[in-house]
């Protein structure tokens, strides 16, 4: 490998934000970094701006640009970054976010001290709408996890215990390539599915409480749901398909101690999807039938498998039995749950 770290940045129509993103990436105090830009064939001047950095910035020689043959989406862009990265470790960054200057130095300092496969920094989430900013911090405990399935156990011990996004960690590129974990071909929750597949392969992980990444949620960003009067049903179905993919992947974890919690995490995501549909039923066209809504809650494991779970058997059994109820009753129960949780 030519570099210690590759910062991989997929770029598609990001001209409004790419300068500040590049400034923060190029300001890293760590020296051995490749800045790998994946051009996904947008229609704005993003790439012209990046080429300007190539020509004028002191680190310009370390900026490498790869172009897709046509617009292929963020999953294909990230998969190509995995394939083409020249760094021993990979750090993904979105083209409209910001890094702290010492993020790579800090993460690599802990990687080199511990030999970890993956090192996470904490982050803040900044939502901007009509010049108003809302900041929320996601701060991890200072913790080192070592052993088969330890990171997966930690991540799924509690819903949302670990980020589902793919930025703000350095991960061993050779381990990543050996695992053959890839981003699936979808525009929705591809990062959640990727992490869901990756975590079991990470045998040694470090989590840090330092805020190193600024996740900027712009009102006009591609990843943010905007206020709409109508939502296409197909869009929601593609979200459901990603969760269904993760259910299929659960089967590969048979006999693993984290399987019961892995199933619960996927099923809790089902709850959020179903409640979103119920809350926005008046906007979604065409509408979902009760049978379709019931199908969302299908458990990834069979009844005999659930009865063999070493822990969390009752919770998984409740989800399984829920999916066996008549569709009308499933919708009624989920409506009550959604109202209690403030999701509807």
C-alpha positions, 0 to 999 in steps of 0.5 A: 500500500502506498498510503497509511490512509485513504479518505474516500469521498463520493462526489455527485452535484456537491458544488455548494459544499465541496470546498469546505469539505475538501478544506477540512480533509486537506487540513488533516495533520496526519501526513500519509493520506490519499484523498480519493475522489469518486466522480459519479458523473454529476452535472455541476462544477464539483470536479472543476473545483477538485481539479483546482485543488489538485493543481494549487494545493500543497497536497494536490499530488495526493488527490486522486480522481476516479470517474464512473462511466455514468451515474451509478449511485453512491453504492457503486461509488463506494464499492469502487473506492474500496477496490481502488484505495491505495491506503492500508486503512479506509475512511469514508467521508461525505462530500458535504460534511466536515472533519476536525483537523486531527481526526485521522491522526487520532484514529490512527494513533489508537489503531497503531497502539492497539492493532485494531481492525476498526477505530471509531470517533464520535460525531455531532449532527448539525441540522440546518433549516432556514438559518436555524441550527440544531446540534446533537452529539453522538459520543461513544464511551472510551472502549476497546473490544477484542474477540470474535463477535465483540463489536457486533455484540456491543452494536446490537446490545441496544438499538442505536448503540452504534452508528449505522453510517459509514463515515468517521471510522478507519477500517483495515482495507485488507480485512474489508476486501477479504470479507467481501462486504459490499454496498448493496445496489440501493439508494436507501439505507445502503450504509446501514446494510453495509455496517450490518454485514461488516461488524461481525468481521471486525475482531478488534475495535476501538471507540473514542469519545472525541468529536471528530466528524461534523455530519451536516444535514442540509435541507436540500441534501439528497439524503434528507427527507424533505417536507412533501405532500406526496410520497411515492410508494416505490420509494418506501418499498425500496427502504423495506427491501433493504431491511429485508436484505438484512433479515436474509443476512441474519440467517448467516449468523446461525449459532452466533451468540449475537443472533438474537440481538441482531434479529431484534435490531432489524425488527425494531427498524421494521417498527420505524418503517411501519410507523412511518407508513402509518403516520404518512398514509395520507401522503403515500400513493398508491396506499399500502394494504393491511396485508402488506403492512403485516408482511413488514413485521416478518421475523427472520428466524423460524419458530424452532430457531427462536426457541433455541436462542440462548437469550432474548427468546421472549422478545423475539417470540413476541415479534414472531407471534405478532407477525402471525396475527391477522393483518387488521390486528397487527396494524392496530397494535403497531398504531398503539405502539407508534403512538406510545413511542411518539412515532405516529 
